[in-house]
Amino acid sequence: MKPETFKSTTNSPRASQAEINKLYDDVKNTKKLQTKLSKQLAELQARIQAEKKHAVLVIFQAMDAAGKDSTIRNVFAQCDIGGINNVAFKQPSKEESSHDFLWRCNKHVPQRGQLTIFNRSYYEEVLVVKVHPEWLGSQKVEVPVTDEFWQNRYDSINDFEKHLSLSGTKIIKFMLDVSQKEQHNRFVRRYKTPSKQWKFSIGDLKESKLWAEYQNAFDDLLKQTSTETNPWYVIPADSKPFMRLLVTEILINELSQLNPQYPPMEKIDEEDLKLIKHLMP
């Protein structure tokens, strides 16, 4: 079984936890393998940073408690932080709501040579906002809205990503697919574990009651925005170690296709060459 199994297509069902377990059922030490893969990823990131030919945008979307933060920490642990920008999007500010829905994310798209991580993204506007259309009021949108309104948003997202791709940005999108039962278990652990209690939120519990609505919104999102150029990878998230391994493998596979190379040293004139020979006999 290959990571390609977890790529979402228009009519493909989400992969199961059993499938990701099968992928790594012979792994004896997940931490050791994670370190090895993260080093490979770091080498690719270093080449991209040096070459400055491509930009990379990695997007993570998920239900609460799926493990976005810890996945980002572990997967990119070996990378040079100088070439990475990690942006976590929270509830839009008043200023952000006064612009179009792509504006606040557009400000953070990576320049060539940079890898930017979006912890949540403009996809919130067709996920949480679709579940809570009343929140559109802050954007001066009259509710209720029609199906055409959401279709226009999907189209805008696809056009935006197509523009970025044509401009040299590699986009890699992950949906971390935690089960309802495992999400509940993680909420309980947050509540009972002192070192995790700061993460506990009554609001997250209330949102979990809207599980079916969120799953429908995710299904619509995958169907509408998983394109041939910019597909979604749907990663079963009940096992965090296996999830991180798969995310890292997919990133390595995707970035290897860019074939990034360290650029050669710039030509050195005679005077500078003499200085180098003097300082480095």
SERO-4910 file (N, C-alpha, C, O; in steps of 0.05 Angstrom, whole numbers):
BEGIN
 pado doro    nc1    nc2    nc3   cac1   cac2   cac3    cc1    cc2    cc3    oc1    oc2    oc3
  Met    A     17    -24      0      0      0      0     18     25      0     37     27     15
  Lys    A     11     44    -17     27     68    -20     11     92     -9    -13     91     -7
  Pro    A     26    114     -2     12    139      7     -9    149    -13    -27    163     -5
  Glu    A     -6    142    -39    -25    150    -59    -53    141    -52    -73    152    -61
  Thr    A    -55    119    -37    -81    108    -29    -97    129    -14   -122    128    -15
  Phe    A    -84    148     -1    -98    167     15   -104    194      1   -113    213     13
  Lys    A    -99    194    -26   -106    218    -41   -135    217    -47   -146    197    -56
  Ser    A   -149    240    -43   -178    242    -47   -184    248    -76   -172    266    -88
  Thr    A   -203    233    -87   -213    239   -114   -243    245   -111   -254    242    -89
  Thr    A   -255    253   -133   -283    262   -131   -302    242   -118   -319    251   -101
  Asn    A   -299    217   -124   -318    197   -113   -306    177    -94   -319    157    -87
  Ser    A   -281    182    -86   -268    162    -69   -277    165    -40   -280    188    -30
  Pro    A   -282    143    -26   -288    144      3   -263    150     18   -241    147      9
  Arg    A   -267    160     43   -243    166     60   -230    140     68   -244    120     73
  Ala    A   -204    140     69   -189    116     78   -195    111    107   -201    129    122
  Ser    A   -194     85    115   -199     78    142   -174     76    159   -152     76    148
  Gln    A   -177     76    185   -154     73    203   -140     47    198   -116     45    201
  Ala    A   -156     26    191   -144      0    186   -124      1    163   -104    -14    163
  Glu    A   -129     18    143   -112     20    120    -85     32    128    -64     24    118
  Ile    A    -86     53    144    -60     65    153    -45     47    172    -21     46    172
  Asn    A    -60     31    188    -47     12    206    -33     -9    190    -10    -18    197
  Lys    A    -45    -18    168    -33    -38    150     -8    -27    137     12    -42    133
  Leu    A     -8     -2    131     15     11    118     40      9    136     63      7    126
  Tyr    A     36     11    162     59     12    181     59    -11    201     71     -9    222
  Asp    A     46    -33    194     43    -55    213     70    -68    220     71    -83    240
  Asp    A     90    -65    204    116    -77    209    136    -57    221    160    -64    225
  Val    A    127    -33    228    145    -13    239    148    -19    269    129    -18    284
  Lys    A    173    -24    278    178    -31    306    182     -6    323    175     -5    347
  Asn    A    194     15    311    200     39    326    191     64    310    206     73    293
  Thr    A    167     74    316    157     96    300    173    121    304    176    137    285
  Lys    A    184    126    328    199    150    333    225    150    317    233    171    306
  Lys    A    238    127    315    263    125    299    257    130    270    272    144    257
  Leu    A    236    118    260    229    122    231    221    151    226    227    162    206
  Gln    A    206    163    246    198    191    242    222    209    241    223    227    224
  Thr    A    242    205    258    266    221    257    280    218    230    289    238    219
  Lys    A    282    194    220    295    188    194    280    203    172    293    216    155
  Leu    A    254    201    171    238    213    150    239    244    152    241    258    132
  Ser    A    238    254    177    239    283    181    266    295    171    267    317    162
  Lys    A    287    279    174    313    288    164    313    289    134    325    308    122
  Gln    A    300    270    121    298    270     91    282    295     82    289    308     63
  Leu    A    261    300     97    244    324     91    260    349     94    258    368     78
  Ala    A    276    350    115    292    374    121    312    379     99    318    402     92
  Glu    A    324    358     87    343    361     65    329    373     41    340    390     27
  Leu    A    305    363     35    290    374     12    283    404     17    285    420     -1
  Gln    A    275    410     42    268    437     49    293    455     46    290    478     37
  Ala    A    316    446     54    341    461     52    347    467     22    356    489     16
  Arg    A    343    447      5    349    451    -23    329    471    -36    337    488    -52
  Ile    A    304    469    -28    284    488    -38    291    517    -29    289    536    -44
  Gln    A    299    519     -4    307    545      7    331    557     -8    331    581    -13
  Ala    A    350    540    -14    374    549    -28    369    556    -57    379    575    -68
  Glu    A    353    539    -70    348    542    -99    331    566   -105    334    580   -126
  Lys    A    311    571    -88    293    594    -91    278    593   -118    274    614   -131
  Lys    A    271    569   -127    256    566   -152    227    562   -147    210    570   -163
  His    A    220    548   -125    193    542   -118    186    552    -90    203    555    -73
  Ala    A    160    557    -87    149    562    -60    132    537    -53    122    524    -71
  Val    A    129    532    -27    113    509    -19     93    518      2    100    531     22
  Leu    A     68    510     -2     46    516     17     34    490     26     23    475     10
  Val    A     36    485     52     24    460     64      1    468     81      3    484     99
  Ile    A    -23    457     75    -47    464     89    -57    440    106    -59    418     96
  Phe    A    -64    446    131    -76    426    149   -104    435    157   -107    457    167
  Gln    A   -123    418    152   -150    422    162   -159    397    177   -150    375    171
  Ala    A   -176    401    197   -185    378    213   -206    387    233   -210    411    238
  Met    A   -219    368    245   -236    373    268   -219    379    292   -195    373    291
  Asp    A   -230    390    312   -215    396    337   -204    370    348   -217    349    347
  Ala    A   -180    372    360   -166    349    373   -156    328    354   -150    306    362
  Ala    A   -155    334    328   -144    315    309   -114    312    310   -103    292    300
  Gly    A   -100    333    321    -71    331    323    -56    348    304    -33    342    297
  Lys    A    -67    370    295    -53    388    276    -27    399    288     -6    397    275
  Asp    A    -29    410    312     -6    423    324     17    403    328     40    409    321
  Ser    A     12    380    340     33    361    345     44    349    319     68    342    318
  Thr    A     27    346    299     37    336    274     56    356    261     77    347    251
  Ile    A     50    381    262     68    402    251     94    402    266    115    403    253
  Arg    A     93    400    292    117    400    308    135    376    301    160    379    298
  Asn    A    124    353    300    140    328    295    149    325    266    172    318    262
  Val    A    132    331    248    139    327    219    162    346    211    180    338    197
  Phe    A    160    371    220    180    391    211    202    396    232    215    417    231
  Ala    A    205    378    251    224    382    273    252    385    264    268    399    278
  Gln    A    260    374    242    288    375    233    293    398    213    316    402    205
  Cys    A    272    412    205    275    432    185    287    458    196    285    464    220
  Asp    A    300    473    178    311    499    185    288    519    189    274    526    169
  Ile    A    285    529    213    262    548    218    265    573    202    245    588    199
  Gly    A    289    579    193    293    603    177    279    602    150    274    623    137
  Gly    A    273    578    140    260    575    115    231    566    117    218    560     97
  Ile    A    220    567    142    193    558    146    176    579    160    186    593    179
  Asn    A    152    582    152    133    601    165    108    586    173     94    575    155
  Asn    A    103    584    198     80    569    208     58    589    217     62    604    236
  Val    A     36    589    203     14    608    208    -11    593    218    -22    576    204
  Ala    A    -19    600    242    -44    588    253    -66    608    252    -64    630    264
  Phe    A    -87    602    237   -110    621    234   -131    615    255   -141    593    258
  Lys    A   -138    636    269   -159    635    289   -184    649    278   -187    652    254
  Gln    A   -202    656    296   -226    671    288   -218    697    275   -201    711    285
  Pro    A   -230    703    252   -223    728    237   -227    753    254   -246    755    269
  Ser    A   -208    771    251   -210    797    265   -230    815    250   -239    808    229
  Lys    A   -236    838    262   -255    856    249   -243    866    223   -258    868    203
  Glu    A   -217    871    222   -204    880    197   -206    858    176   -212    863    153
  Glu    A   -200    833    184   -200    811    165   -228    806    154   -231    800    130
  Ser    A   -249    809    171   -276    805    162   -286    827    143   -305    823    128
  Ser    A   -272    849    143   -280    872    126   -268    868     98   -274    884     80
  His    A   -252    848     93   -240    842     67   -253    817     55   -270    804     69
  Asp    A   -246    810     31   -256    785     19   -244    761     35   -225    764     49
  Phe    A   -257    738     33   -251    716     51   -223    704     46   -214    688     63
  Leu    A   -211    710     24   -184    699     19   -162    718     28   -138    710     29
  Trp    A   -169    742     35   -149    764     40   -130    757     62   -106    760     58
  Arg    A   -140    748     85   -122    744    108   -102    722    103    -80    722    114
  Cys    A   -109    702     86    -90    680     80    -71    688     57    -48    681     57
  Asn    A    -82    704     39    -65    713     16    -41    728     25    -20    727     12
  Lys    A    -43    742     48    -21    758     59      3    740     67     26    749     69
  His    A     -3    714     71     18    696     83     28    675     63     43    657     71
  Val    A     19    676     38     29    656     19     59    658     16     70    681     18
  Pro    A     73    636     12    102    637     13    115    649    -12    104    648    -34
  Gln    A    138    660     -8    155    669    -30    172    646    -39    174    626    -25
  Arg    A    184    648    -62    201    626    -72    224    620    -53    237    639    -43
  Gly    A    228    595    -47    248    587    -28    237    582      0    251    572     17
  Gln    A    212    590      4    200    588     31    179    566     31    165    561     12
  Leu    A    177    553     54    156    533     59    138    545     81    147    550    103
  Thr    A    113    549     74     94    560     93     73    539    100     62    525     83
  Ile    A     67    537    126     47    518    136     22    534    145     25    553    160
  Phe    A     -1    527    135    -26    538    144    -39    519    163    -48    497    154
  Asn    A    -41    526    188    -55    510    208    -84    521    209    -89    541    222
  Arg    A   -101    509    194   -127    519    185   -121    539    163    -98    547    159
  Ser    A   -142    548    149   -137    564    125   -163    577    115   -182    579    130
  Tyr    A   -162    586     90   -187    597     78   -208    575     76   -231    582     70
  Tyr    A   -201    550     79   -222    529     78   -241    530    102   -262    519    101
  Glu    A   -234    545    123   -252    549    145   -278    563    135   -299    560    146
  Glu    A   -275    578    113   -298    593    102   -318    576     88   -340    585     82
  Val    A   -311    551     83   -331    532     71   -334    508     90   -345    487     82
  Leu    A   -324    510    114   -327    489    134   -343    500    158   -367    497    159
  Val    A   -329    513    177   -343    523    201   -364    544    193   -385    545    206
  Val    A   -358    561    173   -377    581    166   -401    569    152   -423    579    153
  Lys    A   -397    546    138   -419    533    125   -437    520    146   -462    519    143
  Val    A   -425    510    168   -440    499    190   -454    521    206   -476    517    216
  His    A   -442    545    207   -453    568    221   -456    591    202   -441    611    204
  Pro    A   -475    590    183   -477    611    163   -485    638    176   -481    659    163
  Glu    A   -495    638    200   -501    663    214   -476    680    218   -478    704    222
  Trp    A   -452    667    218   -427    682    221   -420    699    197   -402    716    198
  Leu    A   -434    695    175   -430    711    151   -438    740    156   -430    757    140
  Gly    A   -453    745    177   -462    772    182   -439    791    186   -440    814    178
  Ser    A   -417    781    198   -393    798    202   -380    806    176   -364    825    175
  Gln    A   -386    791    154   -376    797    128   -396    812    111   -392    816     87
  Lys    A   -417    821    124   -438    837    110   -452    821     88   -460    832     68
  Val    A   -454    795     93   -468    777     74   -496    771     85   -499    763    108
  Glu    A   -516    775     69   -543    770     78   -549    740     78   -542    726     59
  Val    A   -561    731    100   -567    703    103   -598    700    104   -611    719    112
  Pro    A   -609    677     97   -594    653     88   -582    656     60   -591    672     44
  Val    A   -562    639     54   -549    640     28   -557    616     12   -567    596     24
  Thr    A   -553    617    -14   -561    595    -31   -537    576    -36   -515    582    -28
  Asp    A   -543    553    -49   -522    535    -56   -502    548    -75   -478    542    -75
  Glu    A   -512    566    -91   -495    581   -110   -473    597    -95   -451    599   -105
  Phe    A   -480    607    -72   -461    622    -56   -437    605    -49   -414    613    -52
  Trp    A   -442    581    -40   -420    563    -32   -405    553    -56   -380    551    -56
  Gln    A   -419    548    -78   -405    540   -103   -386    562   -112   -364    556   -122
  Asn    A   -395    587   -110   -377    609   -117   -352    609   -100   -330    616   -109
  Arg    A   -355    603    -74   -332    602    -57   -313    579    -64   -288    583    -65
  Tyr    A   -324    556    -70   -307    534    -80   -292    542   -105   -268    537   -107
  Asp    A   -306    554   -123   -294    563   -149   -272    583   -144   -250    582   -156
  Ser    A   -277    602   -125   -256    622   -119   -231    609   -107   -209    617   -114
  Ile    A   -235    589    -90   -212    575    -78   -197    560   -100   -172    562   -100
  Asn    A   -211    546   -118   -197    532   -139   -182    550   -157   -159    544   -166
  Asp    A   -194    573   -164   -180    593   -181   -156    604   -167   -135    608   -179
  Phe    A   -158    610   -141   -136    620   -125   -113    601   -125    -90    608   -129
  Glu    A   -119    575   -120    -98    555   -119    -86    550   -146    -62    545   -149
  Lys    A   -102    552   -167    -91    549   -194    -72    571   -200    -51    566   -212
  His    A    -79    595   -192    -61    619   -196    -35    614   -182    -13    619   -193
  Leu    A    -36    605   -157    -11    600   -141      6    579   -155     30    582   -157
  Ser    A     -7    557   -164      8    536   -176     22    545   -202     45    538   -207
  Leu    A      8    561   -218     19    571   -243     42    590   -237     59    595   -254
  Ser    A     42    602   -213     63    621   -205     87    608   -191    105    622   -182
  Gly    A     87    581   -190    110    567   -178    107    558   -150    126    551   -137
  Thr    A     82    558   -140     77    548   -112     66    520   -112     46    514   -125
  Lys    A     80    503    -98     71    475    -95     52    474    -71     60    482    -49
  Ile    A     27    465    -75      7    464    -54      2    435    -46     -4    419    -63
  Ile    A      4    429    -20      0    402    -10    -21    404     13    -16    418     33
  Lys    A    -44    391     10    -66    395     28    -72    369     43    -75    347     31
  Phe    A    -74    371     70    -80    348     87   -105    353    103   -108    374    115
  Met    A   -123    334    102   -145    333    121   -139    310    141   -137    287    133
  Leu    A   -136    317    166   -131    297    187   -157    287    197   -172    302    211
  Asp    A   -164    262    191   -191    252    195   -194    235    220   -191    211    220
  Val    A   -199    249    242   -202    236    268   -231    226    270   -250    238    260
  Ser    A   -235    203    284   -262    192    288   -276    207    310   -263    219    327
  Gln    A   -302    205    311   -317    219    332   -311    207    359   -308    221    379
  Lys    A   -307    180    361   -301    167    386   -273    176    396   -270    182    420
  Glu    A   -254    177    379   -227    185    387   -226    215    395   -212    222    413
  Gln    A   -241    231    380   -242    259    388   -253    262    417   -242    277    433
  His    A   -274    247    423   -285    248    450   -265    239    471   -262    252    492
  Asn    A   -250    218    464   -229    208    483   -208    229    488   -198    232    511
  Arg    A   -201    244    467   -180    264    470   -191    288    486   -176    300    502
  Phe    A   -216    295    483   -228    316    499   -227    308    529   -221    324    546
  Val    A   -233    283    535   -233    273    562   -204    275    574   -201    283    596
  Arg    A   -185    266    558   -157    268    567   -148    297    572   -134    302    591
  Arg    A   -157    315    555   -151    343    560   -162    353    586   -149    367    601
  Tyr    A   -187    345    592   -200    354    616   -187    342    641   -186    356    662
  Lys    A   -177    318    640   -167    304    663   -137    307    667   -127    301    689
  Thr    A   -122    316    647    -93    318    648    -85    347    653    -89    364    636
  Pro    A    -73    353    676    -65    381    683    -49    394    661    -53    418    655
  Ser    A    -30    380    649    -13    392    628    -28    397    602    -17    411    584
  Lys    A    -52    386    599    -67    390    575    -93    407    579   -107    413    560
  Gln    A    -98    414    604   -123    428    610   -126    455    597   -148    465    592
  Trp    A   -103    467    591   -104    494    578   -115    492    550   -124    512    538
  Lys    A   -115    467    538   -127    463    511   -157    458    512   -170    460    492
  Phe    A   -167    452    536   -195    444    538   -213    468    534   -208    490    544
  Ser    A   -234    464    519   -253    486    512   -281    475    512   -287    455    498
  Ile    A   -299    489    526   -328    482    525   -338    486    496   -355    471    487
  Gly    A   -327    506    483   -336    511    455   -330    488    437   -346    481    420
  Asp    A   -307    474    441   -301    451    425   -321    428    430   -329    414    411
  Leu    A   -329    425    455   -349    405    462   -376    411    448   -389    393    438
  Lys    A   -384    436    449   -409    444    436   -408    438    406   -427    429    394
  Glu    A   -385    445    393   -382    440    365   -383    411    358   -392    403    336
  Ser    A   -373    394    376   -373    365    371   -401    354    368   -405    332    355
  Lys    A   -421    367    379   -449    359    376   -459    362    347   -479    351    339
  Leu    A   -444    378    332   -451    383    304   -434    366    285   -428    373    262
  Trp    A   -426    342    295   -408    324    280   -419    319    252   -403    321    232
  Ala    A   -444    312    249   -455    304    223   -453    328    204   -447    325    180
  Glu    A   -460    352    214   -459    376    197   -430    381    187   -426    388    164
  Tyr    A   -411    378    205   -383    382    197   -374    361    177   -359    367    158
  Gln    A   -382    336    181   -374    315    162   -385    320    134   -372    316    114
  Asn    A   -410    330    133   -422    337    107   -407    360     94   -402    359     70
  Ala    A   -399    379    110   -384    402     99   -356    393     89   -347    402     68
  Phe    A   -343    374    104   -318    364     94   -321    348     69   -305    350     50
  Asp    A   -342    332     67   -347    316     43   -351    334     19   -340    329     -3
  Asp    A   -367    356     22   -371    375      0   -345    388     -8   -339    392    -32
  Leu    A   -329    395     12   -303    408      7   -285    390    -10   -273    399    -29
  Leu    A   -283    365     -2   -266    346    -16   -275    342    -44   -259    340    -63
  Lys    A   -302    340    -48   -313    336    -74   -308    360    -92   -303    357   -116
  Gln    A   -309    384    -81   -308    408    -97   -279    419   -101   -274    433   -121
  Thr    A   -261    413    -83   -235    427    -84   -211    407    -86   -188    416    -84
  Ser    A   -216    382    -89   -194    363    -93   -190    360   -123   -204    345   -136
  Thr    A   -170    375   -134   -166    376   -162   -142    359   -170   -127    350   -153
  Glu    A   -138    355   -196   -116    339   -205    -89    352   -197    -70    338   -190
  Thr    A    -88    378   -199    -63    393   -193    -60    395   -162    -37    392   -152
  Asn    A    -81    401   -148    -80    405   -119   -100    387   -105   -120    397    -95
  Pro    A    -94    361   -103   -112    343    -89   -110    345    -59    -91    356    -48
  Trp    A   -130    334    -46   -129    331    -17   -118    303    -10   -124    284    -24
  Tyr    A   -103    302     12    -95    277     24   -111    274     50   -109    291     68
  Val    A   -128    253     51   -144    249     75   -131    227     92   -129    204     84
  Ile    A   -121    236    116   -104    219    132   -119    210    157   -125    227    174
  Pro    A   -125    184    161   -137    175    186   -120    184    209    -95    180    209
  Ala    A   -132    195    230   -117    209    251   -120    197    279   -113    210    298
  Asp    A   -132    173    281   -135    161    308   -109    152    320   -106    151    344
  Ser    A    -90    145    302    -62    139    312    -44    161    303    -37    164    280
  Lys    A    -36    178    323    -19    201    316      8    193    305     17    205    285
  Pro    A     22    172    316     48    165    304     46    157    275     62    165    259
  Phe    A     26    140    268     23    131    241     15    155    223     24    157    200
  Met    A     -2    172    233    -11    195    218     13    213    210     16    221    187
  Arg    A     31    218    230     54    235    225     73    222    204     84    236    187
  Leu    A     77    196    206     94    182    187     83    185    159     98    191    140
  Leu    A     57    181    156     45    183    129     46    211    118     53    215     95
  Val    A     41    231    135     43    259    126     71    265    117     75    278     96
  Thr    A     91    256    132    119    261    124    126    247     98    140    259     81
  Glu    A    118    222     95    123    208     70    111    222     46    123    224     25
  Ile    A     87    231     49     73    245     27     88    271     20     92    277     -3
  Leu    A     96    286     40    112    310     35    138    304     21    145    319      2
  Ile    A    152    284     29    177    276     16    171    269    -13    186    278    -31
  Asn    A    150    254    -18    143    246    -46    136    270    -63    146    273    -85
  Glu    A    120    288    -52    112    312    -67    135    331    -73    138    341    -95
  Leu    A    152    336    -53    174    355    -56    196    343    -73    210    358    -86
  Ser    A    199    317    -73    219    304    -90    213    308   -119    231    309   -136
  Gln    A    187    311   -126    180    315   -153    189    342   -164    192    346   -188
  Leu    A    195    361   -145    206    387   -153    235    385   -161    247    402   -174
  Asn    A    248    363   -152    277    358   -157    294    382   -150    309    392   -166
  Pro    A    291    393   -126    307    417   -118    337    411   -116    344    389   -107
  Gln    A    353    429   -125    382    426   -124    396    450   -112    386    473   -114
  Tyr    A    418    445    -98    434    467    -88    446    482   -112    458    469   -129
  Pro    A    443    508   -113    455    523   -135    486    524   -133    497    522   -111
  Pro    A    499    526   -156    529    528   -155    538    554   -143    523    574   -142
  Met    A    562    555   -134    574    579   -124    576    601   -146    582    595   -169
  Glu    A    570    625   -138    572    647   -157    601    651   -166    620    645   -151
  Lys    A    604    661   -191    631    665   -201    646    685   -184    635    706   -177
  Ile    A    671    679   -178    687    696   -161    709    710   -177    723    697   -193
  Asp    A    711    737   -175    731    751   -191    759    746   -179    762    735   -158
  Glu    A    779    755   -194    807    749   -188    815    760   -160    829    746   -145
  Glu    A    807    785   -154    815    797   -129    804    782   -105    817    777    -86
  Asp    A    778    775   -107    765    760    -85    777    732    -83    780    721    -61
  Leu    A    785    720   -106    797    694   -105    824    694    -91    831    676    -76
  Lys    A    839    716    -95    865    719    -81    860    721    -51    875    709    -36
  Leu    A    839    736    -43    833    738    -15    826    711     -2    834    705     20
  Ile    A    810    696    -17    802    670     -7    826    652     -4    829    638     16
  Lys    A    844    652    -23    868    636    -22    886    644      2    900    628     14
  His    A    886    670      7    902    680     29    890    672     56    905    664     75
  Leu    A    863    673     58    850    666     84    846    636     87    844    627    110
  Met    A    846    622     65    842    593     66    864    578     51    860    567     30
  Pro    A    888    579     62    911    567     49    907    536     46    925    523     35
***
